[in-house]
Amino acid sequence: MKQAGSFLARFNNLTPPDDAVRRAVADAIKNIAGVPVTRSQVKVTRGIAYVTCSSVAKNTIRRFKVEIFAEVSKLIPKARQHLHDIR
């Protein structure tokens, strides 16, 4: 009899939707605002993306918030359902 882990091994490479949204937000911030942000600095909780960075970088992100949302929507069309705000 095979173990349950062997049946589930093929799902190890799947990334959760949260990870895809975090990566898209980090890429959009990097492309639009010019702030170097990695996906590990972005945390998505209840539709809000929290970015861990300096206050100067956060002000730049707030300034380009509309453009960042547009870029995230281009990268992942259904991301608008999961993401409501960037803080």
CYANA upper distance limits for C-alpha pairs under 8 A (distance plus 0.5 A):
  2 LYS  CA      6 SER  CA      7.32
  2 LYS  CA      7 PHE  CA      8.44
  3 GLN  CA      7 PHE  CA      7.74
  4 ALA  CA      8 LEU  CA      7.01
  5 GLY  CA      9 ALA  CA      6.47
  8 LEU  CA     12 ASN  CA      7.75
 15 THR  CA     19 ASP  CA      6.76
 15 THR  CA     20 ALA  CA      7.78
 16 PRO  CA     20 ALA  CA      7.42
 17 PRO  CA     21 VAL  CA      6.83
 18 ASP  CA     22 ARG  CA      6.61
 18 ASP  CA     44 VAL  CA      7.31
 19 ASP  CA     23 ARG  CA      6.64
 19 ASP  CA     39 ARG  CA      8.37
 20 ALA  CA     24 ALA  CA      6.66
 21 VAL  CA     25 VAL  CA      6.59
 21 VAL  CA     44 VAL  CA      8.46
 21 VAL  CA     76 ILE  CA      8.06
 21 VAL  CA     79 ALA  CA      7.03
 22 ARG  CA     26 ALA  CA      6.68
 22 ARG  CA     39 ARG  CA      5.93
 22 ARG  CA     40 SER  CA      8.42
 22 ARG  CA     42 VAL  CA      6.27
 22 ARG  CA     43 LYS  CA      7.30
 22 ARG  CA     44 VAL  CA      7.35
 22 ARG  CA     49 ALA  CA      8.25
 23 ARG  CA     27 ASP  CA      6.62
 23 ARG  CA     38 THR  CA      8.11
 23 ARG  CA     39 ARG  CA      5.55
 24 ALA  CA     28 ALA  CA      6.55
 24 ALA  CA     72 VAL  CA      6.23
 24 ALA  CA     75 LEU  CA      6.93
 24 ALA  CA     76 ILE  CA      7.72
 25 VAL  CA     29 ILE  CA      6.62
 25 VAL  CA     39 ARG  CA      8.22
 25 VAL  CA     42 VAL  CA      8.08
 25 VAL  CA     49 ALA  CA      8.46
 25 VAL  CA     68 ILE  CA      7.99
 25 VAL  CA     72 VAL  CA      6.54
 26 ALA  CA     30 LYS  CA      6.64
 26 ALA  CA     37 VAL  CA      5.97
 26 ALA  CA     38 THR  CA      6.17
 26 ALA  CA     39 ARG  CA      5.93
 26 ALA  CA     42 VAL  CA      7.39
 27 ASP  CA     31 ASN  CA      6.56
 27 ASP  CA     37 VAL  CA      8.14
 27 ASP  CA     38 THR  CA      8.39
 28 ALA  CA     32 ILE  CA      6.31
 28 ALA  CA     33 ALA  CA      8.32
 28 ALA  CA     68 ILE  CA      6.02
 28 ALA  CA     71 GLU  CA      6.20
 28 ALA  CA     72 VAL  CA      6.55
 29 ILE  CA     33 ALA  CA      5.77
 29 ILE  CA     34 GLY  CA      7.08
 29 ILE  CA     35 VAL  CA      6.68
 29 ILE  CA     36 PRO  CA      8.07
 29 ILE  CA     37 VAL  CA      7.47
 29 ILE  CA     61 ILE  CA      7.40
 29 ILE  CA     68 ILE  CA      6.63
 30 LYS  CA     34 GLY  CA      5.26
 30 LYS  CA     35 VAL  CA      5.52
 30 LYS  CA     36 PRO  CA      5.79
 30 LYS  CA     37 VAL  CA      6.69
 31 ASN  CA     35 VAL  CA      8.43
 32 ILE  CA     64 PHE  CA      7.68
 32 ILE  CA     67 GLU  CA      7.47
 32 ILE  CA     68 ILE  CA      6.87
 32 ILE  CA     71 GLU  CA      8.47
 33 ALA  CA     60 THR  CA      6.94
 33 ALA  CA     61 ILE  CA      6.68
 33 ALA  CA     64 PHE  CA      6.74
 33 ALA  CA     68 ILE  CA      8.36
 35 VAL  CA     57 ALA  CA      6.88
 35 VAL  CA     60 THR  CA      8.30
 35 VAL  CA     61 ILE  CA      8.29
 37 VAL  CA     41 GLN  CA      6.94
 37 VAL  CA     42 VAL  CA      8.36
 37 VAL  CA     53 CYS  CA      8.40
 38 THR  CA     42 VAL  CA      7.64
 41 GLN  CA     51 VAL  CA      6.20
 41 GLN  CA     52 THR  CA      5.67
 41 GLN  CA     53 CYS  CA      7.93
 42 VAL  CA     49 ALA  CA      6.86
 42 VAL  CA     50 TYR  CA      6.15
 42 VAL  CA     51 VAL  CA      5.13
 42 VAL  CA     52 THR  CA      7.01
 43 LYS  CA     49 ALA  CA      6.05
 43 LYS  CA     50 TYR  CA      5.59
 43 LYS  CA     51 VAL  CA      7.01
 44 VAL  CA     48 ILE  CA      6.01
 44 VAL  CA     49 ALA  CA      4.85
 44 VAL  CA     50 TYR  CA      6.68
 44 VAL  CA     83 LEU  CA      8.42
 45 THR  CA     49 ALA  CA      7.03
 45 THR  CA     50 TYR  CA      8.21
 46 ARG  CA     82 HIS  CA      8.46
 47 GLY  CA     82 HIS  CA      5.75
 47 GLY  CA     83 LEU  CA      4.85
 47 GLY  CA     84 HIS  CA      5.69
 47 GLY  CA     85 ASP  CA      7.31
 48 ILE  CA     83 LEU  CA      6.33
 48 ILE  CA     84 HIS  CA      6.19
 48 ILE  CA     85 ASP  CA      5.31
 48 ILE  CA     86 ILE  CA      6.25
 48 ILE  CA     87 ARG  CA      7.64
 49 ALA  CA     83 LEU  CA      7.49
 49 ALA  CA     84 HIS  CA      8.49
 49 ALA  CA     85 ASP  CA      6.72
 49 ALA  CA     86 ILE  CA      5.21
 49 ALA  CA     87 ARG  CA      6.60
 50 TYR  CA     86 ILE  CA      6.55
 50 TYR  CA     87 ARG  CA      5.40
 51 VAL  CA     58 LYS  CA      8.20
 51 VAL  CA     86 ILE  CA      7.93
 51 VAL  CA     87 ARG  CA      6.67
 53 CYS  CA     57 ALA  CA      6.77
 53 CYS  CA     58 LYS  CA      7.13
 54 SER  CA     58 LYS  CA      6.79
 55 SER  CA     59 ASN  CA      6.70
 56 VAL  CA     60 THR  CA      6.93
 57 ALA  CA     61 ILE  CA      6.72
 58 LYS  CA     62 ARG  CA      6.66
 58 LYS  CA     87 ARG  CA      8.01
 59 ASN  CA     63 ARG  CA      6.69
 60 THR  CA     64 PHE  CA      7.02
 61 ILE  CA     65 LYS  CA      6.39
 62 ARG  CA     86 ILE  CA      8.27
 62 ARG  CA     87 ARG  CA      8.15
 64 PHE  CA     68 ILE  CA      6.60
 65 LYS  CA     69 PHE  CA      6.73
 65 LYS  CA     86 ILE  CA      7.79
 66 VAL  CA     70 ALA  CA      6.84
 67 GLU  CA     71 GLU  CA      6.71
 68 ILE  CA     72 VAL  CA      6.66
 69 PHE  CA     73 SER  CA      6.65
 69 PHE  CA     80 ARG  CA      8.42
 70 ALA  CA     74 LYS  CA      6.85
 71 GLU  CA     75 LEU  CA      6.80
 72 VAL  CA     76 ILE  CA      6.47
 72 VAL  CA     77 PRO  CA      8.11
 72 VAL  CA     79 ALA  CA      7.42
 72 VAL  CA     80 ARG  CA      8.45
 73 SER  CA     77 PRO  CA      5.22
 73 SER  CA     78 LYS  CA      7.50
 73 SER  CA     79 ALA  CA      6.52
 73 SER  CA     80 ARG  CA      6.78
 78 LYS  CA     82 HIS  CA      7.91
 79 ALA  CA     83 LEU  CA      6.48
 80 ARG  CA     84 HIS  CA      7.28
